[in-house]
Amino acid sequence: MGPTSSLFGGVLSRGAVAAAVADDAWLTAMLQVEAALAEAQAFTGLLDQAAADAIGAACARPESFDAAELGRAAAESGNPVVPLVHALRRAVPDHAEAVHRGATSQDILDTAGMLVAARALRPLLADLRASADLTARLAREHRDTAMIGRTLLQQAVPTTFGLKAAGWLGGLDAARRRLDQVRADRLAVQFGGAAGTLAPFGEAAPDLLEGLATVLGLREPALPWHTERTRIADLAGALGSAAGAVAKVARDLTLLAQNEVDEVSDSSPGGSSAMPHKRNPIAAVCALGCAASAPGLVANLLAAMAHEHERAAGSWHAEWRPMRDLLVSTGSAASWLRSALERLVVHPDVMRANLTRSGLTGDLTATGLLVDRALSGRNGD
């Protein structure tokens, strides 16, 4: 069972990321790569324009291809690109020999994966930015709202809720910037042919690679990266960091919402099947649940980095599911956190009462200055 299953989808596949990495999205991306390959070859004079147009027209109709059938047929060759190429050639019988010319299956699937990731990151980054903006507002509004500081889950010295929110803001902004940088710099076309040599294209190979990257809106790599998987690792690491930043905020929200603390609450709490009195901070709880999957998925992807020679025997296949699941888990966590912050009700009076009962005292002059620094550091970001 993956996080996109229907029964658990309302919790574990929240937001727009799940749809962006669904089977139909992958199918569309693979067809776009095949169309772009034909277009780039026609532009460089390697393919007749009529053939490229025919292939492009067929690829523009993803509804003509059955993703489930392609998945079943993939068992014969070890990947879904082979049956897709067969189906595409049947769709353009007069230009069948021009389909997939000079490419290998991994070229198509890896490049499609980069397209899928780029599209999935848009809503994910939007949710991270919205969450960061909400924490910035909390930091500004509660710059001087005194509360108990807690270390090792014990009462420590006074702090302010504004400073706590500023800490959340720093983590979310850092995670968002890293993920945005990976999207801009590390999502690249994969094109190397049978063994990464681009042998069929000779001196035209660099122009073809440049054209393919231009058409698809992806980075142009210096070399094919069939077995050099740091791009996947960078994406995985950035997603894992984002999930961790989300989890930090969500964890604090659940602790502050405990009945014994009651310093924040969820304006749309979740109920209990056994205890009608419960008012659970369900958005923060679900953010934690989704984010908790990320570290293991990141580890799966890092463990699969040792690809043999010029084409891996299994390690490439081992990346597919954890990468999709990691995008869904992180995207869902970010979506839930945005809701948690949008629904957050802060109780400054309870914070003051708890602090008074604790008897803790301390100078809070510096906390306001720290909040100001955190907020000013966002200028131009």
C-alpha positions as CSV (number, residue, x, y, z in Angstrom):
1,M,0.0,0.0,0.0
2,G,1.4,3.4,-1.0
3,P,0.3,6.8,0.2
4,T,-1.8,7.3,-3.0
5,S,-4.3,4.4,-2.0
6,S,-7.9,5.5,-2.0
7,L,-8.8,4.4,1.6
8,F,-6.0,6.4,3.1
9,G,-5.7,9.1,0.4
10,G,-7.8,11.7,2.3
11,V,-5.0,11.8,4.9
12,L,-1.9,10.6,3.2
13,S,-2.4,12.1,-0.3
14,R,-3.6,15.6,0.6
15,G,-3.1,18.5,-1.7
16,A,-2.1,18.7,-5.4
17,V,1.1,16.7,-5.4
18,A,-0.5,13.3,-5.5
19,A,-2.3,14.1,-8.7
20,A,0.9,15.5,-10.2
21,V,2.7,12.2,-9.7
22,A,-0.2,9.9,-10.6
23,D,0.0,7.3,-13.4
24,D,-1.6,9.6,-15.9
25,A,0.9,12.3,-15.1
26,W,3.8,9.9,-15.7
27,L,2.3,8.7,-19.0
28,T,1.8,12.3,-20.2
29,A,5.4,13.1,-19.2
30,M,6.8,10.1,-21.1
31,L,4.9,11.0,-24.2
32,Q,6.1,14.6,-23.9
33,V,9.7,13.4,-23.9
34,E,9.2,11.2,-26.9
35,A,7.6,14.1,-28.8
36,A,10.4,16.5,-27.7
37,L,13.0,14.0,-28.9
38,A,11.4,13.8,-32.3
39,E,11.1,17.6,-32.5
40,A,14.7,18.2,-31.4
41,Q,15.9,15.7,-34.0
42,A,13.9,17.4,-36.7
43,F,15.3,20.8,-35.7
44,T,18.8,19.5,-36.0
45,G,18.1,17.9,-39.4
46,L,18.3,14.3,-38.1
47,L,14.6,13.5,-38.7
48,D,12.1,14.4,-41.3
49,Q,9.7,17.1,-40.1
50,A,6.6,15.2,-41.2
51,A,7.7,12.3,-39.0
52,A,8.3,14.6,-36.0
53,D,4.8,16.2,-36.5
54,A,3.1,12.8,-36.7
55,I,4.9,11.6,-33.5
56,G,4.1,14.9,-31.7
57,A,0.4,14.6,-32.7
58,A,0.2,11.0,-31.4
59,C,1.9,12.0,-28.1
60,A,-0.5,14.9,-27.6
61,R,-3.3,12.3,-27.1
62,P,-2.3,10.5,-23.9
63,E,-5.9,9.3,-23.6
64,S,-5.1,7.0,-26.5
65,F,-2.8,5.0,-24.3
66,D,-3.7,2.8,-21.4
67,A,-1.4,3.3,-18.4
68,A,-2.7,0.2,-16.6
69,E,-2.0,-2.0,-19.7
70,L,1.4,-0.5,-20.1
71,G,2.1,-1.3,-16.5
72,R,1.1,-4.9,-17.0
73,A,3.2,-5.2,-20.2
74,A,6.2,-3.7,-18.4
75,A,6.8,-7.0,-16.7
76,E,8.1,-8.4,-19.9
77,S,10.9,-5.9,-20.4
78,G,11.4,-4.5,-16.9
79,N,10.1,-1.0,-17.5
80,P,7.0,0.7,-19.0
81,V,8.8,2.6,-21.7
82,V,9.2,-0.5,-24.0
83,P,5.5,-1.2,-24.3
84,L,4.8,2.6,-24.7
85,V,7.2,2.7,-27.6
86,H,5.5,-0.3,-29.2
87,A,2.1,1.4,-28.8
88,L,3.4,4.7,-30.1
89,R,4.9,3.0,-33.2
90,R,1.6,1.4,-33.9
91,A,-0.1,4.8,-33.6
92,V,2.2,6.2,-36.4
93,P,2.7,3.3,-38.8
94,D,4.2,5.4,-41.6
95,H,6.9,6.8,-39.3
96,A,7.4,3.9,-36.8
97,E,11.1,3.8,-37.4
98,A,11.4,7.4,-36.3
99,V,9.9,6.8,-32.8
100,H,12.4,6.7,-29.9
101,R,15.3,7.0,-32.4
102,G,18.7,6.7,-30.6
103,A,17.1,6.7,-27.1
104,T,17.1,4.1,-24.4
105,S,14.3,3.4,-22.0
106,Q,16.0,5.1,-19.1
107,D,16.4,8.3,-21.1
108,I,12.7,8.6,-21.4
109,L,11.7,7.5,-17.9
110,D,14.4,9.5,-16.1
111,T,13.6,12.7,-18.1
112,A,9.8,12.1,-17.5
113,G,10.7,11.8,-13.8
114,M,12.3,15.2,-13.9
115,L,9.2,16.7,-15.5
116,V,6.9,15.0,-13.0
117,A,9.1,16.2,-10.1
118,A,9.2,19.8,-11.5
119,R,5.4,19.9,-11.7
120,A,4.9,18.3,-8.3
121,L,7.2,20.8,-6.7
122,R,5.1,23.8,-7.7
123,P,2.2,23.1,-5.3
124,L,4.5,21.8,-2.7
125,L,6.6,25.0,-2.7
126,A,3.5,27.0,-2.7
127,D,2.3,25.3,0.5
128,L,5.7,25.8,2.1
129,R,5.8,29.5,1.2
130,A,2.2,30.0,2.5
131,S,3.1,28.2,5.7
132,A,6.3,30.3,6.1
133,D,4.2,33.5,5.5
134,L,1.8,32.4,8.2
135,T,4.6,31.8,10.7
136,A,6.0,35.2,9.8
137,R,2.7,36.8,10.6
138,L,2.6,35.0,13.9
139,A,6.1,36.1,14.7
140,R,5.1,39.7,14.0
141,E,1.8,39.7,15.8
142,H,3.2,37.9,18.9
143,R,6.7,39.5,19.0
144,D,6.1,40.4,22.7
145,T,3.7,37.7,23.8
146,A,5.4,36.1,26.7
147,M,5.2,32.4,27.3
148,I,7.0,29.5,29.0
149,G,10.1,28.3,27.2
150,R,10.5,24.5,27.3
151,T,13.6,22.4,27.1
152,L,13.7,18.6,27.3
153,L,9.9,19.0,27.6
154,Q,10.3,20.7,30.9
155,Q,9.7,24.4,31.9
156,A,12.8,26.4,31.4
157,V,12.9,30.2,31.2
158,P,10.4,32.7,29.6
159,T,10.4,33.2,25.9
160,T,7.9,34.7,23.5
161,F,5.5,33.1,21.1
162,G,6.9,35.4,18.4
163,L,10.3,34.0,18.8
164,K,9.0,30.4,18.6
165,A,7.2,31.3,15.4
166,A,10.3,32.9,14.0
167,G,12.1,29.7,14.6
168,W,9.5,27.8,12.6
169,L,9.8,30.5,9.9
170,G,13.6,30.0,9.6
171,G,13.3,26.2,9.1
172,L,10.5,26.5,6.5
173,D,12.2,29.2,4.5
174,A,15.5,27.3,4.5
175,A,13.8,24.1,3.4
176,R,11.9,26.0,0.7
177,R,15.0,27.7,-0.7
178,R,16.9,24.5,-0.9
179,L,14.0,22.7,-2.7
180,D,13.6,25.6,-5.0
181,Q,17.3,25.5,-5.8
182,V,17.2,21.8,-6.6
183,R,14.2,22.5,-8.9
184,A,16.1,25.2,-10.7
185,D,19.5,23.6,-11.0
186,R,19.3,19.9,-10.7
187,L,16.3,18.7,-12.7
188,A,17.9,17.8,-16.0
189,V,17.3,16.0,-19.2
190,Q,18.6,12.5,-19.4
191,F,19.8,11.5,-22.9
192,G,22.7,9.2,-23.6
193,G,21.4,6.3,-25.7
194,A,22.3,2.7,-25.2
195,A,25.4,3.1,-23.0
196,G,25.5,6.9,-22.5
197,T,27.7,7.5,-25.5
198,L,25.1,9.1,-27.9
199,A,26.9,7.2,-30.6
200,P,24.1,7.4,-33.2
201,F,24.4,11.2,-33.4
202,G,28.0,11.9,-33.7
203,E,28.9,15.6,-33.9
204,A,25.1,16.5,-33.7
205,A,24.8,15.1,-30.2
206,P,25.5,18.3,-28.3
207,D,22.9,20.3,-30.4
208,L,20.4,17.5,-29.9
209,L,20.9,17.5,-26.2
210,E,20.5,21.3,-26.0
211,G,17.4,21.2,-28.1
212,L,15.8,18.5,-26.0
213,A,16.5,20.5,-22.8
214,T,15.1,23.7,-24.4
215,V,11.9,22.0,-25.6
216,L,11.2,20.4,-22.2
217,G,12.3,23.3,-20.0
218,L,14.8,21.2,-18.1
219,R,18.6,21.7,-17.4
220,E,21.1,20.5,-19.9
221,P,23.6,18.2,-18.2
222,A,27.2,18.0,-19.2
223,L,27.0,14.2,-19.4
224,P,24.3,11.5,-19.3
225,W,23.6,10.5,-15.7
226,H,22.3,7.0,-16.1
227,T,24.4,5.7,-13.2
228,E,25.5,9.0,-11.6
229,R,22.5,9.6,-9.3
230,T,23.4,12.6,-7.3
231,R,20.5,14.5,-8.9
232,I,18.1,12.0,-7.4
233,A,19.9,12.2,-4.1
234,D,19.7,16.0,-4.1
235,L,16.0,16.0,-4.7
236,A,15.5,13.3,-2.1
237,G,17.5,15.2,0.5
238,A,15.7,18.5,-0.1
239,L,12.4,16.8,0.2
240,G,13.4,15.1,3.4
241,S,14.6,18.4,4.8
242,A,11.3,20.0,3.9
243,A,9.4,17.2,5.6
244,G,11.5,17.6,8.7
245,A,10.9,21.4,8.8
246,V,7.2,20.8,8.5
247,A,7.3,18.1,11.2
248,K,9.1,20.4,13.7
249,V,6.2,23.0,13.4
250,A,3.5,20.3,13.6
251,R,5.1,18.7,16.6
252,D,5.2,22.0,18.5
253,L,1.6,22.7,17.6
254,T,0.4,19.3,18.9
255,L,2.3,19.9,22.2
256,L,1.0,23.4,22.7
257,A,-2.6,22.2,22.0
258,Q,-2.5,19.6,24.8
259,N,-5.3,20.2,27.3
260,E,-2.8,20.6,30.1
261,V,-1.1,23.4,28.1
262,D,-3.9,24.8,25.9
263,E,-1.8,27.7,24.5
264,V,-3.1,27.1,21.0
265,S,-6.0,25.2,19.4
266,D,-7.3,24.1,16.0
267,S,-10.4,26.1,14.9
268,S,-11.6,23.0,13.1
269,P,-10.6,20.2,15.4
270,G,-11.1,16.5,14.7
271,G,-13.3,14.3,16.8
272,S,-13.0,10.8,18.3
273,S,-15.0,7.7,17.7
274,A,-14.8,6.8,21.4
275,M,-14.6,10.1,23.2
276,P,-17.0,12.8,22.2
277,H,-15.2,15.5,24.3
278,K,-12.0,15.3,22.2
279,R,-11.0,18.3,20.1
280,N,-7.9,17.0,18.3
281,P,-5.5,19.3,16.4
282,I,-6.0,17.0,13.4
283,A,-4.3,19.1,10.8
284,A,-1.0,19.1,12.7
285,V,-1.4,15.4,13.6
286,C,-1.8,14.5,9.9
287,A,1.1,16.7,8.9
288,L,3.2,14.7,11.4
289,G,1.9,11.4,10.0
290,C,2.8,12.3,6.5
291,A,6.2,13.7,7.3
292,A,7.1,10.6,9.3
293,S,7.4,8.6,6.1
294,A,10.0,10.8,4.5
295,P,13.3,9.7,6.3
296,G,12.8,6.1,5.3
297,L,12.0,7.0,1.7
298,V,15.1,9.2,1.5
299,A,17.2,6.3,2.9
300,N,15.7,4.0,0.2
301,L,16.8,6.5,-2.5
302,L,20.3,7.0,-1.1
303,A,20.8,3.2,-0.7
304,A,19.9,2.8,-4.4
305,M,22.7,5.1,-5.6
306,A,25.3,2.4,-6.4
307,H,24.5,1.8,-10.0
308,E,26.7,-0.6,-11.9
309,H,28.9,0.6,-14.8
310,E,26.7,2.2,-17.6
311,R,23.3,0.8,-16.6
312,A,22.1,-0.5,-13.2
313,A,20.7,-4.0,-12.6
314,G,17.9,-3.2,-10.3
315,S,19.0,0.0,-8.5
316,W,17.3,2.2,-11.1
317,H,14.0,0.3,-10.6
318,A,14.4,0.6,-6.8
319,E,14.1,4.4,-7.2
320,W,10.7,4.6,-8.8
321,R,8.3,3.9,-5.9
322,P,10.1,5.7,-3.1
323,M,10.6,8.9,-5.2
324,R,6.9,9.1,-6.0
325,D,5.9,8.3,-2.4
326,L,8.4,10.8,-1.1
327,L,6.9,13.6,-3.2
328,V,3.4,12.6,-2.1
329,S,4.3,12.3,1.6
330,T,6.2,15.6,1.7
331,G,3.6,17.4,-0.4
332,S,0.8,16.1,1.9
333,A,2.7,17.1,5.0
334,A,3.1,20.6,3.6
335,S,-0.5,20.9,2.7
336,W,-1.6,19.8,6.1
337,L,0.7,22.2,7.8
338,R,-0.7,25.1,5.8
339,S,-4.2,24.2,7.0
340,A,-3.0,23.8,10.6
341,L,-1.5,27.3,10.5
342,E,-4.5,28.8,8.8
343,R,-6.8,27.2,11.4
344,L,-4.5,28.1,14.3
345,V,-6.0,29.9,17.3
346,V,-3.5,31.4,19.7
347,H,-4.4,31.9,23.3
348,P,-2.1,34.7,24.7
349,D,-4.1,34.9,27.9
350,V,-3.4,31.2,28.6
351,M,0.3,31.7,27.8
352,R,0.5,34.5,30.3
353,A,-1.4,32.6,33.0
354,N,0.8,29.5,32.5
355,L,3.9,31.7,32.8
356,T,2.6,33.4,35.9
357,R,1.8,30.1,37.6
358,S,5.3,28.8,36.8
359,G,6.9,31.7,38.7
360,L,9.6,31.9,35.9
361,T,11.1,35.3,35.2
362,G,13.7,36.7,32.8
363,D,14.5,39.6,30.5
364,L,12.8,39.3,27.1
365,T,14.4,42.3,25.5
366,A,16.6,40.2,23.2
367,T,13.7,38.0,22.0
368,G,12.0,41.0,20.2
369,L,15.3,41.9,18.5
370,L,15.8,38.3,17.3
371,V,12.2,38.3,15.9
372,D,13.0,41.5,14.1
373,R,16.2,40.0,12.6
374,A,14.3,36.9,11.4
375,L,11.6,39.0,9.7
376,S,14.1,41.5,8.1
377,G,16.1,38.6,6.7
378,R,13.1,37.7,4.5
379,N,13.3,41.0,2.6
380,G,13.6,40.3,-1.2
381,D,13.1,36.6,-0.6
